[in-house]
Amino acid sequence: MEIYIGTPNERQKEFLRCEKKYIAFGGARGGGKSWAVRCKAKLLALRYPGIRLLLVRRTLPEIEANHLTFLRRELAGAAAYRAGERRFVFANGSSLQFGYCGSDRDAERYQGAEYDVIFFDEATQLQERWMRQLAACVRGVNGFPKRIYYTCNPGGPGHGYIKRLFIDRRYEPGENGEDYVFIPARVTDNRVLLARQPEYVKQLEALPPKLRAAWLEGKWDVLAGQVFQEFTDDPAHYEDRRYSHVIRPFRIPREWNVYRSYDFGYAKPFSCGWWAVDHDGCVYRIAELYGCTGTPDEGVLWTPEKQFAEIRRIEEEHPDLRGRTIHGVADPAIWDASRGESIYETALRHRIYFVKGDNQRIPGWMQMHYRMAFDGEGYPMLYVFENCRAFIRTVPGLLYSGTAPEDVDTSQEDHVADESRYFCMMRPIAPRTAEVRQIGDDPLNMAKKFFEK
């Protein structure tokens, strides 16, 4: 059996040759990602008779437009396409299945399925929990390689997940960094596209600055639609605390005030954060308890009784919390007693006290913006200890709502952000303004003349 593959560019060759378990390819638009995916799928199908491949995008029309239209022609005579199953079956027994995943219900349809290799095409357009759920389908006792390929551009609901794994390379327990590789690709690598559509680069150059940086240059730290674009996690500045919101933990002085912020959840995660405030009013998120199973936005199903028992235990044992008066703030909804005992009454039994949080959403987000702003020396008014992984994972990736300008899209994993804004609204500050540095020696009064122009 022979199939014409074509001539890959250098980045595509790197992608096709890579044998890591988790391979991400892309970063910028026009890098030839879809072609590379189709090519790799064909090569695997021919090399391993009987292998089972799955190619996933968010919607069926995307599958049709970006892959099936081409593969029906490219595989004519080499593989039979079964339209009802959306699957190519090769003469050697290999199969290439096409699927879509645009909702939790779609993801559940793959439960129990087994594949040797999965391709997530335009992975950042998928939710993290969907990718994790489908990744569990990569299994089997045969000798075929077990891999997952991700093609991606910055932006979209899966941005934070892909960025954590392949750009920041920050791994959670059970994730082995040696298994992951990112292969960058830009439009300038794609000679075929540049020859056929030379104006495409100019189209990308004409985009708004943030989109241009993401789609043309492949930058992952600028994301159109990202709420907290100013949030910075720079390990090089964990010690000096400049131009990084994430810092190294330190012991909290006994004279600093400590606060607790709380957002209830059961089927969805609950979130509890502890904050210290220094003499200048700067706040530090020093610890957190996040009720998540490990699957994004999936709660651990703890009752209020269990949640507050664990919060009490932490406050009695944590060296920076033990023996302190802790001021609490929470979502006003926990005072609701219309269906029996309120959640707050449960908290009281554990000697955990809260005041009702100011639940104004947009003012709350603005308070977080005010605190995250860096001054002229690179110091913000909000820091996060590097052990607060839930904040670092969920808050930076939040996107704006498509229907409520200035508000966060509530379909996202926003529980940490919610309790954080309750706390920030408890201690509001004014927007920070850049300070004009004074000129020490100005005998000709040039500064005055300049600023009066």
Secondary structure, DSSP 8 states (H G I E B T S, - for coil): ---------HHHHHHHH---SEEEEEESTTS-HHHHHHHHHHHHHHHSTT-EEEEEESSHHHHIIIIIHHHHHHTTTTEEEEGGGTEEEETTS-EEEEEE--SHHHHHTTTT--BSEEEETTGGGS-HHHHHHHHTTB--SSSS--EEEEEE-S-STTHHHHIIIIIS----TT--GGGEEEEEE-GGG-HHHHHH-TTHHHHHHTS-HHHHHHHTT--SS--TTBTTTT----GGGTTT-SS-SEE------TTSEEEEEEE--SSS--EEEEEEE-TTS-EEEEEEEE-B-SSTT-B----HHHHHHHHHHHHHH-TTTTT--EEEEE-GGGG--TTSS-HHHHHHHTT---EE----HHHHHHHHHHHH---TTS--SEEEETT-HHHHHHSTT-BB-SSSTTSB-TTS--HHHHHHHHHHHHS------------S--TT-HHHHHHT-
